[in-house]
Amino acid sequence: MTEYPKLSSHMFEMVLDGMNAIRISECEEWVKNFDDPNTGFMYCSHPNIEKINNNINYGGHSGASYACTMRQCQYFIAHMDEWNLEVNAHTNQPPVVPETN
């Protein structure tokens, strides 16, 4: 069995914020299926990126940390069972993610 947490506390903070921003923005499917080899997340100009960015609370992102965070979110959106294990390992509680309409 794989040991959790896999993410450092700092990375978990960024990914949790990203996951919440994606959920609030109702962009889960878009992020899950995102694949733009020309821009990646860092240089993407799609309106959904602006929606997500408007809901990001973490203020310490560089372009690289933002891109890494979004890729981690993309992975966890496709593997919610692993996300739940990660959240539980960091908080010892079930994940709390805002519901969308």
Secondary structure, DSSP 4 states (H G I P E B T S, - for coil): ---S--S-HHHHHHHHHHHHHHHHTT-HHHHHH---TTTTTTT---HHHHHHHHT-------HHHHHHHHHHHHHHHH-HHHHHHHHHHHHSS----PPP-
